[in-house]
């Protein structure tokens, strides 16, 4: 059904959305979407960094302890 919309169909949909919601509402909505994407990317980056730090801590102490032979 939606496989063959094409450029004219997308333009028509864009015009209808613009008429229904208005330019101000759409620009504020896109600003919120942008903030959400930025927050998501920051969360993914922080999570990746946290996992890498945990793996680095585990890899740091792999040598066995030497016991004193007295």
PDB file of N, H, CA, C and O in Angstrom:
ATOM      1  N   UNK A   1       0.824  -1.196   0.000  1.00  0.00           N
ATOM      2  CA  UNK A   1       0.000   0.000   0.000  1.00  0.00           C
ATOM      3  C   UNK A   1       0.868   1.260   0.000  1.00  0.00           C
ATOM      4  O   UNK A   1       0.662   2.155  -0.820  1.00  0.00           O
ATOM      5  N   UNK A   2       1.828   1.331   0.908  1.00  0.00           N
ATOM      6  H   UNK A   2       1.995   0.604   1.575  1.00  0.00           H
ATOM      7  CA  UNK A   2       2.660   2.525   0.987  1.00  0.00           C
ATOM      8  C   UNK A   2       3.975   2.360   0.238  1.00  0.00           C
ATOM      9  O   UNK A   2       4.888   3.166   0.416  1.00  0.00           O
ATOM     10  N   UNK A   3       4.086   1.348  -0.585  1.00  0.00           N
ATOM     11  H   UNK A   3       3.344   0.694  -0.730  1.00  0.00           H
ATOM     12  CA  UNK A   3       5.336   1.092  -1.288  1.00  0.00           C
ATOM     13  C   UNK A   3       5.582   2.065  -2.433  1.00  0.00           C
ATOM     14  O   UNK A   3       6.736   2.305  -2.786  1.00  0.00           O
ATOM     15  N   UNK A   4       4.558   2.620  -3.010  1.00  0.00           N
ATOM     16  H   UNK A   4       3.620   2.425  -2.724  1.00  0.00           H
ATOM     17  CA  UNK A   4       4.736   3.469  -4.184  1.00  0.00           C
ATOM     18  C   UNK A   4       4.172   4.875  -3.970  1.00  0.00           C
ATOM     19  O   UNK A   4       3.442   5.384  -4.820  1.00  0.00           O
ATOM     20  N   UNK A   5       4.502   5.498  -2.850  1.00  0.00           N
ATOM     21  H   UNK A   5       5.094   5.085  -2.160  1.00  0.00           H
ATOM     22  CA  UNK A   5       4.002   6.863  -2.596  1.00  0.00           C
ATOM     23  C   UNK A   5       4.683   7.839  -3.543  1.00  0.00           C
ATOM     24  O   UNK A   5       3.997   8.608  -4.216  1.00  0.00           O
ATOM     25  N   UNK A   6       6.006   7.835  -3.616  1.00  0.00           N
ATOM     26  H   UNK A   6       6.564   7.210  -3.069  1.00  0.00           H
ATOM     27  CA  UNK A   6       6.738   8.714  -4.518  1.00  0.00           C
ATOM     28  C   UNK A   6       6.846  10.134  -3.965  1.00  0.00           C
ATOM     29  O   UNK A   6       6.292  10.452  -2.913  1.00  0.00           O
ATOM     30  N   UNK A   7       7.564  10.966  -4.688  1.00  0.00           N
ATOM     31  H   UNK A   7       8.014  10.708  -5.543  1.00  0.00           H
ATOM     32  CA  UNK A   7       7.810  12.344  -4.274  1.00  0.00           C
ATOM     33  C   UNK A   7       6.529  13.192  -4.231  1.00  0.00           C
ATOM     34  O   UNK A   7       6.336  13.931  -3.265  1.00  0.00           O
ATOM     35  N   UNK A   8       5.654  13.116  -5.229  1.00  0.00           N
ATOM     36  H   UNK A   8       5.810  12.515  -6.013  1.00  0.00           H
ATOM     37  CA  UNK A   8       4.427  13.933  -5.155  1.00  0.00           C
ATOM     38  C   UNK A   8       3.555  13.576  -3.948  1.00  0.00           C
ATOM     39  O   UNK A   8       2.953  14.455  -3.331  1.00  0.00           O
ATOM     40  N   UNK A   9       3.490  12.300  -3.622  1.00  0.00           N
ATOM     41  H   UNK A   9       3.979  11.586  -4.124  1.00  0.00           H
ATOM     42  CA  UNK A   9       2.703  11.890  -2.463  1.00  0.00           C
ATOM     43  C   UNK A   9       3.290  12.406  -1.162  1.00  0.00           C
ATOM     44  O   UNK A   9       2.558  12.859  -0.283  1.00  0.00           O
ATOM     45  N   UNK A  10       4.616  12.340  -1.037  1.00  0.00           N
ATOM     46  H   UNK A  10       5.211  11.972  -1.752  1.00  0.00           H
ATOM     47  CA  UNK A  10       5.273  12.859   0.162  1.00  0.00           C
ATOM     48  C   UNK A  10       5.089  14.368   0.300  1.00  0.00           C
ATOM     49  O   UNK A  10       4.873  14.873   1.401  1.00  0.00           O
ATOM     50  N   UNK A  11       5.176  15.084  -0.813  1.00  0.00           N
ATOM     51  H   UNK A  11       5.352  14.675  -1.708  1.00  0.00           H
ATOM     52  CA  UNK A  11       4.950  16.531  -0.778  1.00  0.00           C
ATOM     53  C   UNK A  11       3.515  16.859  -0.363  1.00  0.00           C
ATOM     54  O   UNK A  11       3.287  17.791   0.408  1.00  0.00           O
ATOM     55  N   UNK A  12       2.568  16.105  -0.865  1.00  0.00           N
ATOM     56  H   UNK A  12       2.754  15.348  -1.491  1.00  0.00           H
ATOM     57  CA  UNK A  12       1.174  16.314  -0.489  1.00  0.00           C
ATOM     58  C   UNK A  12       0.966  16.071   1.003  1.00  0.00           C
ATOM     59  O   UNK A  12       0.277  16.839   1.674  1.00  0.00           O
ATOM     60  N   UNK A  13       1.564  15.001   1.514  1.00  0.00           N
ATOM     61  H   UNK A  13       2.124  14.378   0.969  1.00  0.00           H
ATOM     62  CA  UNK A  13       1.452  14.704   2.944  1.00  0.00           C
ATOM     63  C   UNK A  13       2.083  15.829   3.764  1.00  0.00           C
ATOM     64  O   UNK A  13       1.520  16.237   4.780  1.00  0.00           O
ATOM     65  N   UNK A  14       3.252  16.338   3.336  1.00  0.00           N
ATOM     66  H   UNK A  14       3.709  16.006   2.511  1.00  0.00           H
ATOM     67  CA  UNK A  14       3.923  17.417   4.044  1.00  0.00           C
ATOM     68  C   UNK A  14       3.063  18.679   4.071  1.00  0.00           C
ATOM     69  O   UNK A  14       2.986  19.355   5.096  1.00  0.00           O
ATOM     70  N   UNK A  15       2.425  18.993   2.961  1.00  0.00           N
ATOM     71  H   UNK A  15       2.487  18.444   2.128  1.00  0.00           H
ATOM     72  CA  UNK A  15       1.566  20.189   2.897  1.00  0.00           C
ATOM     73  C   UNK A  15       0.356  20.027   3.813  1.00  0.00           C
ATOM     74  O   UNK A  15      -0.017  20.967   4.514  1.00  0.00           O
ATOM     75  N   UNK A  16      -0.252  18.860   3.814  1.00  0.00           N
ATOM     76  H   UNK A  16       0.051  18.096   3.245  1.00  0.00           H
ATOM     77  CA  UNK A  16      -1.418  18.625   4.673  1.00  0.00           C
ATOM     78  C   UNK A  16      -1.029  18.732   6.148  1.00  0.00           C
ATOM     79  O   UNK A  16      -1.760  19.329   6.938  1.00  0.00           O
ATOM     80  N   UNK A  17       0.110  18.160   6.522  1.00  0.00           N
ATOM     81  H   UNK A  17       0.704  17.675   5.880  1.00  0.00           H
ATOM     82  CA  UNK A  17       0.564  18.250   7.915  1.00  0.00           C
ATOM     83  C   UNK A  17       0.847  19.697   8.280  1.00  0.00           C
ATOM     84  O   UNK A  17       0.494  20.133   9.376  1.00  0.00           O
ATOM     85  N   UNK A  18       1.472  20.447   7.391  1.00  0.00           N
ATOM     86  H   UNK A  18       1.758  20.093   6.501  1.00  0.00           H
ATOM     87  CA  UNK A  18       1.766  21.850   7.643  1.00  0.00           C
ATOM     88  C   UNK A  18       0.489  22.661   7.820  1.00  0.00           C
ATOM     89  O   UNK A  18       0.430  23.531   8.689  1.00  0.00           O
ATOM     90  N   UNK A  19      -0.527  22.394   7.016  1.00  0.00           N
ATOM     91  H   UNK A  19      -0.479  21.688   6.310  1.00  0.00           H
ATOM     92  CA  UNK A  19      -1.801  23.112   7.134  1.00  0.00           C
ATOM     93  C   UNK A  19      -2.506  22.746   8.436  1.00  0.00           C
ATOM     94  O   UNK A  19      -3.078  23.616   9.093  1.00  0.00           O
ATOM     95  N   UNK A  20      -2.471  21.478   8.814  1.00  0.00           N
ATOM     96  H   UNK A  20      -2.006  20.772   8.280  1.00  0.00           H
ATOM     97  CA  UNK A  20      -3.176  21.042  10.023  1.00  0.00           C
ATOM     98  C   UNK A  20      -2.528  21.553  11.303  1.00  0.00           C
ATOM     99  O   UNK A  20      -3.223  22.013  12.209  1.00  0.00           O
ATOM    100  N   UNK A  21      -1.213  21.477  11.383  1.00  0.00           N
ATOM    101  H   UNK A  21      -0.648  21.103  10.646  1.00  0.00           H
ATOM    102  CA  UNK A  21      -0.549  21.793  12.643  1.00  0.00           C
ATOM    103  C   UNK A  21       0.077  23.175  12.689  1.00  0.00           C
ATOM    104  O   UNK A  21       0.262  23.712  13.781  1.00  0.00           O
ATOM    105  N   UNK A  22       0.403  23.758  11.585  1.00  0.00           N
ATOM    106  H   UNK A  22       0.253  23.322  10.698  1.00  0.00           H
ATOM    107  CA  UNK A  22       1.013  25.078  11.572  1.00  0.00           C
ATOM    108  C   UNK A  22       2.522  25.001  11.705  1.00  0.00           C
ATOM    109  O   UNK A  22       3.074  24.028  12.218  1.00  0.00           O
ATOM    110  N   UNK A  23       3.174  26.054  11.229  1.00  0.00           N
ATOM    111  H   UNK A  23       2.725  26.844  10.812  1.00  0.00           H
ATOM    112  CA  UNK A  23       4.627  26.062  11.195  1.00  0.00           C
ATOM    113  C   UNK A  23       5.244  26.080  12.588  1.00  0.00           C
ATOM    114  O   UNK A  23       6.233  25.387  12.826  1.00  0.00           O
ATOM    115  N   UNK A  24       4.689  26.845  13.502  1.00  0.00           N
ATOM    116  H   UNK A  24       3.885  27.408  13.309  1.00  0.00           H
ATOM    117  CA  UNK A  24       5.246  26.958  14.853  1.00  0.00           C
ATOM    118  C   UNK A  24       5.191  25.645  15.613  1.00  0.00           C
ATOM    119  O   UNK A  24       6.149  25.268  16.289  1.00  0.00           O
ATOM    120  N   UNK A  25       4.077  24.958  15.501  1.00  0.00           N
ATOM    121  H   UNK A  25       3.299  25.264  14.952  1.00  0.00           H
ATOM    122  CA  UNK A  25       3.905  23.675  16.208  1.00  0.00           C
ATOM    123  C   UNK A  25       4.872  22.632  15.664  1.00  0.00           C
ATOM    124  O   UNK A  25       5.451  21.868  16.438  1.00  0.00           O
ATOM    125  N   UNK A  26       5.055  22.586  14.356  1.00  0.00           N
ATOM    126  H   UNK A  26       4.585  23.206  13.728  1.00  0.00           H
ATOM    127  CA  UNK A  26       5.946  21.604  13.746  1.00  0.00           C
ATOM    128  C   UNK A  26       7.396  21.902  14.117  1.00  0.00           C
ATOM    129  O   UNK A  26       8.151  20.973  14.407  1.00  0.00           O
ATOM    130  N   UNK A  27       7.805  23.167  14.117  1.00  0.00           N
ATOM    131  H   UNK A  27       7.192  23.921  13.882  1.00  0.00           H
ATOM    132  CA  UNK A  27       9.189  23.494  14.454  1.00  0.00           C
ATOM    133  C   UNK A  27       9.481  23.179  15.915  1.00  0.00           C
ATOM    134  O   UNK A  27      10.574  22.711  16.231  1.00  0.00           O
ATOM    135  N   UNK A  28       8.527  23.424  16.813  1.00  0.00           N
ATOM    136  H   UNK A  28       7.639  23.804  16.555  1.00  0.00           H
ATOM    137  CA  UNK A  28       8.755  23.077  18.215  1.00  0.00           C
ATOM    138  C   UNK A  28       8.797  21.562  18.408  1.00  0.00           C
ATOM    139  O   UNK A  28       9.561  21.060  19.232  1.00  0.00           O
ATOM    140  N   UNK A  29       7.981  20.838  17.655  1.00  0.00           N
ATOM    141  H   UNK A  29       7.360  21.245  16.985  1.00  0.00           H
ATOM    142  CA  UNK A  29       7.996  19.376  17.709  1.00  0.00           C
ATOM    143  C   UNK A  29       9.333  18.829  17.215  1.00  0.00           C
ATOM    144  O   UNK A  29       9.888  17.912  17.820  1.00  0.00           O
ATOM    145  N   UNK A  30       9.852  19.380  16.129  1.00  0.00           N
ATOM    146  H   UNK A  30       9.401  20.126  15.637  1.00  0.00           H
ATOM    147  CA  UNK A  30      11.146  18.931  15.599  1.00  0.00           C
ATOM    148  C   UNK A  30      12.276  19.269  16.579  1.00  0.00           C
ATOM    149  O   UNK A  30      13.247  18.520  16.683  1.00  0.00           O
ATOM    150  N   UNK A  31      12.156  20.390  17.296  1.00  0.00           N
ATOM    151  H   UNK A  31      11.367  20.999  17.212  1.00  0.00           H
ATOM    152  CA  UNK A  31      13.151  20.723  18.313  1.00  0.00           C
ATOM    153  C   UNK A  31      13.162  19.694  19.429  1.00  0.00           C
ATOM    154  O   UNK A  31      14.225  19.299  19.907  1.00  0.00           O
ATOM    155  N   UNK A  32      11.985  19.261  19.841  1.00  0.00           N
ATOM    156  H   UNK A  32      11.121  19.582  19.453  1.00  0.00           H
ATOM    157  CA  UNK A  32      11.897  18.227  20.878  1.00  0.00           C
ATOM    158  C   UNK A  32      12.431  16.888  20.388  1.00  0.00           C
ATOM    159  O   UNK A  32      13.067  16.155  21.146  1.00  0.00           O
ATOM    160  N   UNK A  33      12.178  16.570  19.131  1.00  0.00           N
ATOM    161  H   UNK A  33      11.662  17.165  18.515  1.00  0.00           H
ATOM    162  CA  UNK A  33      12.720  15.331  18.559  1.00  0.00           C
ATOM    163  C   UNK A  33      14.246  15.394  18.549  1.00  0.00           C
ATOM    164  O   UNK A  33      14.911  14.412  18.879  1.00  0.00           O
ATOM    165  N   UNK A  34      14.797  16.536  18.175  1.00  0.00           N
ATOM    166  H   UNK A  34      14.257  17.333  17.907  1.00  0.00           H
ATOM    167  CA  UNK A  34      16.248  16.715  18.172  1.00  0.00           C
ATOM    168  C   UNK A  34      16.845  16.560  19.562  1.00  0.00           C
ATOM    169  O   UNK A  34      17.895  15.937  19.715  1.00  0.00           O
ATOM    170  N   UNK A  35      16.190  17.120  20.579  1.00  0.00           N
ATOM    171  H   UNK A  35      15.337  17.627  20.454  1.00  0.00           H
ATOM    172  CA  UNK A  35      16.669  16.972  21.957  1.00  0.00           C
ATOM    173  C   UNK A  35      16.611  15.514  22.395  1.00  0.00           C
ATOM    174  O   UNK A  35      17.508  15.031  23.086  1.00  0.00           O
ATOM    175  N   UNK A  36      15.571  14.826  21.998  1.00  0.00           N
ATOM    176  H   UNK A  36      14.842  15.218  21.437  1.00  0.00           H
ATOM    177  CA  UNK A  36      15.443  13.413  22.341  1.00  0.00           C
ATOM    178  C   UNK A  36      16.536  12.568  21.701  1.00  0.00           C
ATOM    179  O   UNK A  36      17.094  11.677  22.342  1.00  0.00           O
ATOM    180  N   UNK A  37      16.838  12.847  20.441  1.00  0.00           N
ATOM    181  H   UNK A  37      16.385  13.571  19.921  1.00  0.00           H
ATOM    182  CA  UNK A  37      17.898  12.114  19.750  1.00  0.00           C
ATOM    183  C   UNK A  37      19.243  12.384  20.413  1.00  0.00           C
ATOM    184  O   UNK A  37      20.046  11.468  20.589  1.00  0.00           O
ATOM    185  N   UNK A  38      19.493  13.645  20.782  1.00  0.00           N
ATOM    186  H   UNK A  38      18.840  14.389  20.639  1.00  0.00           H
ATOM    187  CA  UNK A  38      20.747  13.992  21.450  1.00  0.00           C
ATOM    188  C   UNK A  38      20.861  13.281  22.789  1.00  0.00           C
ATOM    189  O   UNK A  38      21.925  12.760  23.122  1.00  0.00           O
ATOM    190  N   UNK A  39      19.788  13.252  23.557  1.00  0.00           N
ATOM    191  H   UNK A  39      18.923  13.676  23.287  1.00  0.00           H
ATOM    192  CA  UNK A  39      19.810  12.568  24.850  1.00  0.00           C
ATOM    193  C   UNK A  39      20.015  11.073  24.675  1.00  0.00           C
ATOM    194  O   UNK A  39      20.720  10.452  25.471  1.00  0.00           O
ATOM    195  N   UNK A  40      19.416  10.487  23.656  1.00  0.00           N
ATOM    196  H   UNK A  40      18.843  10.991  23.010  1.00  0.00           H
ATOM    197  CA  UNK A  40      19.588   9.060  23.387  1.00  0.00           C
ATOM    198  C   UNK A  40      21.041   8.746  23.038  1.00  0.00           C
ATOM    199  O   UNK A  40      21.610   7.784  23.555  1.00  0.00           O
ATOM    200  N   UNK A  41      21.640   9.550  22.168  1.00  0.00           N
ATOM    201  H   UNK A  41      21.178  10.332  21.749  1.00  0.00           H
ATOM    202  CA  UNK A  41      23.038   9.335  21.785  1.00  0.00           C
ATOM    203  C   UNK A  41      23.953   9.476  22.992  1.00  0.00           C
ATOM    204  O   UNK A  41      24.905   8.710  23.139  1.00  0.00           O
ATOM    205  N   UNK A  42      23.673  10.452  23.862  1.00  0.00           N
ATOM    206  H   UNK A  42      22.900  11.074  23.743  1.00  0.00           H
ATOM    207  CA  UNK A  42      24.491  10.648  25.069  1.00  0.00           C
ATOM    208  C   UNK A  42      24.352   9.449  25.999  1.00  0.00           C
ATOM    209  O   UNK A  42      25.340   9.009  26.587  1.00  0.00           O
ATOM    210  N   UNK A  43      23.162   8.924  26.139  1.00  0.00           N
ATOM    211  H   UNK A  43      22.360   9.281  25.662  1.00  0.00           H
ATOM    212  CA  UNK A  43      22.941   7.754  26.981  1.00  0.00           C
ATOM    213  C   UNK A  43      23.657   6.525  26.456  1.00  0.00           C
ATOM    214  O   UNK A  43      24.244   5.767  27.228  1.00  0.00           O
ATOM    215  N   UNK A  44      23.613   6.323  25.150  1.00  0.00           N
ATOM    216  H   UNK A  44      23.137   6.939  24.522  1.00  0.00           H
ATOM    217  CA  UNK A  44      24.309   5.185  24.544  1.00  0.00           C
ATOM    218  C   UNK A  44      25.816   5.337  24.740  1.00  0.00           C
ATOM    219  O   UNK A  44      26.506   4.370  25.063  1.00  0.00           O
ATOM    220  N   UNK A  45      26.319   6.546  24.545  1.00  0.00           N
ATOM    221  H   UNK A  45      25.758   7.332  24.283  1.00  0.00           H
ATOM    222  CA  UNK A  45      27.748   6.798  24.714  1.00  0.00           C
ATOM    223  C   UNK A  45      28.179   6.564  26.158  1.00  0.00           C
ATOM    224  O   UNK A  45      29.219   5.952  26.401  1.00  0.00           O
ATOM    225  N   UNK A  46      27.388   7.046  27.119  1.00  0.00           N
ATOM    226  H   UNK A  46      26.544   7.543  26.921  1.00  0.00           H
ATOM    227  CA  UNK A  46      27.710   6.844  28.531  1.00  0.00           C
ATOM    228  C   UNK A  46      27.668   5.369  28.902  1.00  0.00           C
ATOM    229  O   UNK A  46      28.523   4.896  29.650  1.00  0.00           O
ATOM    230  N   UNK A  47      26.698   4.648  28.397  1.00  0.00           N
ATOM    231  H   UNK A  47      26.003   5.033  27.789  1.00  0.00           H
ATOM    232  CA  UNK A  47      26.591   3.222  28.679  1.00  0.00           C
ATOM    233  C   UNK A  47      27.765   2.447  28.104  1.00  0.00           C
ATOM    234  O   UNK A  47      28.299   1.547  28.754  1.00  0.00           O
ATOM    235  N   UNK A  48      28.166   2.792  26.891  1.00  0.00           N
ATOM    236  H   UNK A  48      27.733   3.523  26.364  1.00  0.00           H
ATOM    237  CA  UNK A  48      29.312   2.140  26.264  1.00  0.00           C
ATOM    238  C   UNK A  48      30.587   2.422  27.048  1.00  0.00           C
ATOM    239  O   UNK A  48      31.407   1.528  27.262  1.00  0.00           O
ATOM    240  N   UNK A  49      30.746   3.672  27.475  1.00  0.00           N
ATOM    241  H   UNK A  49      30.080   4.398  27.301  1.00  0.00           H
ATOM    242  CA  UNK A  49      31.938   4.051  28.254  1.00  0.00           C
ATOM    243  C   UNK A  49      31.961   3.301  29.582  1.00  0.00           C
ATOM    244  O   UNK A  49      33.017   2.845  30.020  1.00  0.00           O
ATOM    245  N   UNK A  50      30.813   3.174  30.217  1.00  0.00           N
ATOM    246  H   UNK A  50      29.956   3.545  29.861  1.00  0.00           H
ATOM    247  CA  UNK A  50      30.729   2.460  31.491  1.00  0.00           C
ATOM    248  C   UNK A  50      31.099   0.987  31.320  1.00  0.00           C
ATOM    249  O   UNK A  50      31.813   0.428  32.152  1.00  0.00           O
ATOM    250  N   UNK A  51      30.620   0.360  30.256  1.00  0.00           N
ATOM    251  H   UNK A  51      30.040   0.814  29.580  1.00  0.00           H
ATOM    252  CA  UNK A  51      30.970  -1.038  29.992  1.00  0.00           C
ATOM    253  C   UNK A  51      32.462  -1.199  29.700  1.00  0.00           C
ATOM    254  O   UNK A  51      33.094  -2.143  30.174  1.00  0.00           O
ATOM    255  N   UNK A  52      33.019  -0.280  28.922  1.00  0.00           N
ATOM    256  H   UNK A  52      32.507   0.487  28.537  1.00  0.00           H
ATOM    257  CA  UNK A  52      34.448  -0.351  28.621  1.00  0.00           C
ATOM    258  C   UNK A  52      35.288  -0.166  29.882  1.00  0.00           C
ATOM    259  O   UNK A  52      36.306  -0.837  30.050  1.00  0.00           O
ATOM    260  N   UNK A  53      34.869   0.745  30.776  1.00  0.00           N
ATOM    261  H   UNK A  53      34.042   1.291  30.639  1.00  0.00           H
ATOM    262  CA  UNK A  53      35.591   0.948  32.028  1.00  0.00           C
ATOM    263  C   UNK A  53      35.535  -0.297  32.904  1.00  0.00           C
ATOM    264  O   UNK A  53      36.526  -0.658  33.538  1.00  0.00           O
ATOM    265  N   UNK A  54      34.388  -0.948  32.940  1.00  0.00           N
ATOM    266  H   UNK A  54      33.583  -0.655  32.425  1.00  0.00           H
ATOM    267  CA  UNK A  54      34.249  -2.170  33.733  1.00  0.00           C
ATOM    268  C   UNK A  54      35.132  -3.279  33.170  1.00  0.00           C
ATOM    269  O   UNK A  54      35.758  -4.017  33.931  1.00  0.00           O
ATOM    270  N   UNK A  55      35.189  -3.402  31.855  1.00  0.00           N
ATOM    271  H   UNK A  55      34.680  -2.802  31.237  1.00  0.00           H
ATOM    272  CA  UNK A  55      36.044  -4.413  31.237  1.00  0.00           C
ATOM    273  C   UNK A  55      37.515  -4.099  31.472  1.00  0.00           C
ATOM    274  O   UNK A  55      38.319  -5.011  31.665  1.00  0.00           O
ATOM    275  N   UNK A  56      37.875  -2.823  31.458  1.00  0.00           N
ATOM    276  H   UNK A  56      37.222  -2.082  31.301  1.00  0.00           H
ATOM    277  CA  UNK A  56      39.261  -2.435  31.698  1.00  0.00           C
ATOM    278  C   UNK A  56      39.654  -2.737  33.140  1.00  0.00           C
ATOM    279  O   UNK A  56      40.783  -3.157  33.393  1.00  0.00           O
ATOM    280  N   UNK A  57      38.749  -2.534  34.084  1.00  0.00           N
ATOM    281  H   UNK A  57      37.831  -2.194  33.879  1.00  0.00           H
ATOM    282  CA  UNK A  57      39.030  -2.854  35.488  1.00  0.00           C
ATOM    283  C   UNK A  57      39.236  -4.346  35.676  1.00  0.00           C
ATOM    284  O   UNK A  57      40.115  -4.753  36.436  1.00  0.00           O
ATOM    285  N   UNK A  58      38.449  -5.166  35.003  1.00  0.00           N
ATOM    286  H   UNK A  58      37.735  -4.835  34.386  1.00  0.00           H
ATOM    287  CA  UNK A  58      38.605  -6.615  35.096  1.00  0.00           C
ATOM    288  C   UNK A  58      39.914  -7.062  34.462  1.00  0.00           C
ATOM    289  O   UNK A  58      40.576  -7.955  34.989  1.00  0.00           O
ATOM    290  N   UNK A  59      40.293  -6.472  33.366  1.00  0.00           N
ATOM    291  H   UNK A  59      39.755  -5.746  32.937  1.00  0.00           H
ATOM    292  CA  UNK A  59      41.502  -6.875  32.647  1.00  0.00           C
ATOM    293  C   UNK A  59      42.774  -6.395  33.342  1.00  0.00           C
ATOM    294  O   UNK A  59      43.851  -6.942  33.107  1.00  0.00           O
ATOM    295  N   UNK A  60      42.660  -5.390  34.184  1.00  0.00           N
ATOM    296  H   UNK A  60      41.785  -4.945  34.375  1.00  0.00           H
ATOM    297  CA  UNK A  60      43.817  -4.812  34.827  1.00  0.00           C
ATOM    298  C   UNK A  60      44.480  -5.780  35.806  1.00  0.00           C
ATOM    299  O   UNK A  60      45.708  -5.856  35.853  1.00  0.00           O
ATOM    300  N   UNK A  61      43.705  -6.510  36.578  1.00  0.00           N
ATOM    301  H   UNK A  61      42.707  -6.448  36.540  1.00  0.00           H
ATOM    302  CA  UNK A  61      44.236  -7.338  37.650  1.00  0.00           C
ATOM    303  C   UNK A  61      44.097  -8.820  37.296  1.00  0.00           C
ATOM    304  O   UNK A  61      43.258  -9.528  37.853  1.00  0.00           O
ATOM    305  N   UNK A  62      44.937  -9.275  36.360  1.00  0.00           N
ATOM    306  H   UNK A  62      45.619  -8.700  35.908  1.00  0.00           H
ATOM    307  CA  UNK A  62      44.858 -10.672  35.948  1.00  0.00           C
ATOM    308  C   UNK A  62      46.063 -11.494  36.403  1.00  0.00           C
ATOM    309  O   UNK A  62      46.051 -12.719  36.284  1.00  0.00           O
ATOM    310  N   UNK A  63      47.093 -10.846  36.917  1.00  0.00           N
ATOM    311  H   UNK A  63      47.103  -9.850  37.014  1.00  0.00           H
ATOM    312  CA  UNK A  63      48.273 -11.586  37.346  1.00  0.00           C
ATOM    313  C   UNK A  63      48.022 -12.229  38.698  1.00  0.00           C
ATOM    314  O   UNK A  63      47.433 -11.607  39.581  1.00  0.00           O
ATOM    315  N   UNK A  64      48.462 -13.465  38.868  1.00  0.00           N
ATOM    316  H   UNK A  64      48.941 -13.971  38.151  1.00  0.00           H
ATOM    317  CA  UNK A  64      48.270 -14.121  40.168  1.00  0.00           C
ATOM    318  C   UNK A  64      49.206 -13.524  41.211  1.00  0.00           C
ATOM    319  O   UNK A  64      50.295 -13.046  40.891  1.00  0.00           O
ATOM    320  N   UNK A  65      48.768 -13.560  42.445  1.00  0.00           N
ATOM    321  H   UNK A  65      47.884 -13.947  42.705  1.00  0.00           H
ATOM    322  CA  UNK A  65      49.587 -13.028  43.535  1.00  0.00           C
ATOM    323  C   UNK A  65      50.733 -13.992  43.830  1.00  0.00           C
ATOM    324  O   UNK A  65      50.544 -15.208  43.853  1.00  0.00           O
ATOM    325  N   UNK A  66      51.929 -13.431  44.057  1.00  0.00           N
ATOM    326  H   UNK A  66      52.082 -12.443  44.039  1.00  0.00           H
ATOM    327  CA  UNK A  66      53.069 -14.266  44.418  1.00  0.00           C
ATOM    328  C   UNK A  66      53.125 -14.379  45.931  1.00  0.00           C
ATOM    329  O   UNK A  66      52.984 -13.388  46.647  1.00  0.00           O
ATOM    330  N   UNK A  67      53.330 -15.583  46.402  1.00  0.00           N
ATOM    331  H   UNK A  67      53.444 -16.388  45.820  1.00  0.00           H
ATOM    332  CA  UNK A  67      53.413 -15.816  47.849  1.00  0.00           C
ATOM    333  C   UNK A  67      54.880 -15.822  48.235  1.00  0.00           C
ATOM    334  O   UNK A  67      55.733 -16.307  47.492  1.00  0.00           O
ATOM    335  N   UNK A  68      55.159 -15.273  49.411  1.00  0.00           N
ATOM    336  H   UNK A  68      54.466 -14.879  50.014  1.00  0.00           H
ATOM    337  CA  UNK A  68      56.540 -15.234  49.905  1.00  0.00           C
ATOM    338  C   UNK A  68      56.990 -16.638  50.268  1.00  0.00           C
ATOM    339  O   UNK A  68      56.282 -17.357  50.973  1.00  0.00           O
ATOM    340  N   UNK A  69      58.154 -17.029  49.795  1.00  0.00           N
ATOM    341  H   UNK A  69      58.729 -16.446  49.222  1.00  0.00           H
ATOM    342  CA  UNK A  69      58.719 -18.341  50.119  1.00  0.00           C
ATOM    343  C   UNK A  69      59.765 -18.148  51.188  1.00  0.00           C
ATOM    344  O   UNK A  69      60.906 -17.799  50.884  1.00  0.00           O
ATOM    345  N   UNK A  70      59.405 -18.364  52.408  1.00  0.00           N
ATOM    346  H   UNK A  70      58.478 -18.648  52.655  1.00  0.00           H
ATOM    347  CA  UNK A  70      60.363 -18.181  53.508  1.00  0.00           C
ATOM    348  C   UNK A  70      60.541 -19.411  54.324  1.00  0.00           C
ATOM    349  O   UNK A  70      61.315 -19.410  55.282  1.00  0.00           O
TER     350      UNK A  70
END
